[in-house]
Every structure is written in C-alpha cells, then in structure tokens.
Amino acid sequence: MARPMSAGVHIEMSPRRIRAVFHGKTITDSSRASLVWRTGWPPVPWYYEKVDITVDGVA
C-alpha cells in the first residue's frame, strides 16, 4: 500500500520479508522494509528500519 508523504514522494511498504546477506553474514532481515519513490528519481531499492540492520563483523 502506498502512503503519500508530500508532493512527488511516497513510501510503499513491502508485503514480503526482505533479507540482505554480505559475505555470508546477514546484515538485515526485516518484515518492515519499504520502497521510497521520488518524482524524477529511481526508487531507493529497499529502506530498512535502523533496528533491523546488523553490521557486527562486517568490514
């Protein structure tokens, strides 16, 4: 479901669980990921809540 934020910008929540792995380590695993759309720009592939990101051991 898209939620209007301001002129030309809206956020679309993902209905799926999204996981990102870097060098074999999970850095995010979220059921709250979203896309951020801005007029004239490509969408941000995935936006995650800060609490869903782990960077321990990733360098």
C-alpha angles and dihedrals in degrees: 000000000000118000118200112231104171140325108318096358130094138155124226116199116220115240088207137072110253124204128184123197125192119189091342095310124110109235097175136014112175142162088188100064119135143185119237114211123195125180110258095011132090113252119268099252095229133348117201133196110253092240090060095060123088121185100169109135095006112119 
